[in-house]
Amino acid sequence: MKNLKCILEYDGTDFHGWQKQQGQRTVQGVMEEAIEKIHGEKVQVHGAGRTDAGVHAWGQVCSFTIDTRLSVKRIARAVSSKLPGDVRIRSAEEVPLDFHARFSALSRRYIYYLRTEPTAIWRRFFYVVRYSLDAAAMKKAARYLLGERDFASFTTAQASKDGTTQCLLTELDVQQTGAVISFTAEADHFLHNMVRIIVGTLLEVGRGKILPEQLKEIACKKDRNAAGPTVPPNGLFLLEVEYPE
């Protein structure tokens, strides 16, 4: 029995997210179908991050156990040959049997891209806004959310009901290069829509509708209605996942 860890990249535009759902095209679903085609048996694939519909990944990590004598290289090559063009296995390695892509992870890192000018070529991967933004103000506001706190204001109402909304946010940075603004966030885990709501709230700061120091007050309210809008999924990428060495 082998336990494989794979790093995946995918264009999430035409997927209904990571998690397998009846009647929907998902990344987990196409991975499991590809493995079944080469192995002849159903295998459950675990993902480090449950990306939503339309969200992309450069460094999604998945793991699965498979009973085979084939080398890891041959397994990865065979599975890759059965995957659609919008999913790719970047690397694969054998890991201890107790490794789990989701539960063994220490942190996840996401990046959100937007442009302040229209683009035809990159429209699937950028959120385009047609107003000017104060990147310095957004960068200042981001610092108020760092650390361990309750992020109930930055997730869906249903997620707040389903379980704990406490997260440790270790990085939240805003960078601008020309017409492109990026928002990088790293945490031990993320709540549903958390990155997209944080970005939407920072955009309100960038537009001058919210003061940077109000971010701390919004977080303390633990109320989804206190934060900004949820930005579209197409600008969001799961960048990397960190594990113990």
N, C-alpha and C positions, 0 to 999 in steps of 0.2 A: 504494500500500500504506500503510495506517495502522496504527500501534501504539497501542492504547487501554489506558489505566490506569483501572480502576474501583474505587471503594470500595464494599464490600458490607456489609450487615448481614443476619444470619440467625439464626433460632431453630433451633439444632442438634438439638433433641429428636428429630425424626423422620428425621434424616440419619445415615448410617453414616460420618460424618466428611466431610472435604473431598475427599480423593483418590478419583478414579474407580476403582470396583471392579466386576468382573463380577457382575451380578445384585443389586447393592446400590444404594440411593438415596443419592447423594452430592451435595454442593454443586457440585463441579467438573462432575459429570455433568449436572445440570439446567442449569447455565450453558451448557455446550457444546451441549446439545439445543436450548436457546432460540435460540442464535446460528445453529445449522444451520437452524432453522425459518424464520428471516427472511433468511438469506444463501444457503441452498441448498447449502452446502458445509460439510464438517467443519472445525472450527477448534479448535486446542488452547488451553485456558485455563490459565495458570500462576497459582498462588496463593502469597502471601507466607508463609503459615503453614498447615501441614498439620494442621488441627484434627481431633481424634479424634471418634468417635461421641458425640453428646450435648453437645458443646462448642459454644458460641454465638460470634457475632462482632458487634461494633459497627463495627469498622474493618478488616475483612479487605481486603487489596488484591489484585486480580488484573489480569493483563495478557494481551492477545491481539492478534495481527496479523490484519488483514482487508483484502481487496482490494475497495474500494468507493469510490464517489464521494459517498456519503451523508455528511452532517455528523455530527460526534460526538453532538450532541444528538439527532438523528433515530435514530442507531444505538442509543443508550442507551434511548430511548423505545420503540423497536420490540422490543428484547431484553426490556425490563421487562414488556412486554405478554404475553410468553410464559412468564414465570417464575411459579412457584407462590407462594402467599401468604406462605410462611415465608422467602423470600429477596427482598431489595430492593437495587437499585442506588442508593446514596446520591448518588454523583457520578461523572462520567466526563470524561476529558480525553485529548487526543492527546499522546503523549510521543515522544521520539526512538526510532528503531528498535532501538537497543542497550539500551533499558530492559527489565528483566526483574523482575517483581514479587518473585520470591524472591531472585535473585542480586544485585540492585541494592540490596537493603535493608541499612540500617545496624543497625537494632535492631527488636525486637518488644516490645510492652507488653501484658501480660495483667492481668486483675483477677479475683479469685475471691471470690464472695459466700457467706456463710453466715448463718444465723439461729439464735439460741438459743431461739426460740419458734416453734411450728408456724405455717404459713401455708397457706391453701387456694388463694388467688389466685396467689401467686408461687412455688408449689412447683416449677415447671419451671425456675426460674432461681436457686434458693437451695438449698444443702445445709443441712438442718436437723439440729442436734445438740440433745440433751436433757440437757446438762450445762453447768455454768458454766465459764467460761474466763477466764484472767488475760491480758487483752490487753497489758498493760504488759510482762509476761514474754515474750510472743511477739514483741513489737516489739524488745525487747532481744536476743533470740535471733537475729532476722533479720539483725542487723548483722554477725554472725559469718560470714555466707555471702557478703557483698558482695565484689566484686573478681573477678579472673581466677583460676580454680581448676579442678580436676578434679571434675566433678559425677557421677561414676560411682555414688555412693551414692544419688543422687536420680533414677535412671532405671531402665529395665528391664534385666534381665541381658542380653537379646538386643541392646539398643541399645549396651551396653558392648562387646559382641563385634564389632559392625558397623563401628565407627569411633571417631573421637576423642570424648572426653567432656569436653573442655576448653571452658569458656564464660566469658564476661565478664558478670557480673551487676552492673549499675549501679544498680539500684533494687530494694529489697525492703522494703515498708512495710506496717504493720498499723494499721488504724484501726477504732474502734468507735463507732457511733452507736446508742444504745439496744440493741435486740436484734440489730442487724446488725453483722457484723464483715467487713471487706474486707481482702484481701491483694493488693497491687499489686506486680508484678514486671516488670522490663525487663532485657533482655540482648541481646547481639549475635545469639544464636540460642538455641533451647531444645531440649533432648533429649526423647525420647518420655516422656510422663507427668511431666516434670520439675516443673512448677508444682504439679501435684496431689500429688506425693510431698513436696515442700517444705512445702506447706500441711498435709498429714497429719502431718509431723514437728513443725511448729510447734504443732499442736493437742495433741500429746503434752506439749509444754512448757506450754501453757496449762492443761492438766489436772494439772500438777505431777509428771508421770511422768519428765520429762527436765529437767535444769537448762539454762538458756539457754546457758551456756558450753560445754555438751557438743556443740553444733551443729558447732563447729570440729573436734572429735574425730571426729564422725560423718562429716564430709566427708573427713577425712584417711584414713579406713579404706577408702574407695573400694569399699564393699560395700553392695549394695542391702539386705541383711538388717539393716544397722546403723541404717537410717532408719525412719521411721514408715510407716503405711499409705498407700495411694493413695486419696485422697478421690474421691467420685463426680464425673462430668464436668459435671453440670447447673449447678454454680455458677460455671463457668469461661467467661470471655469474652475473645476477642482484641480488645483495645481499640484499638490503633493500631499503625502501622508507620512507621518513620522512614526517609527517603531523603536522599541528598545534595541540597543546594539547587541 
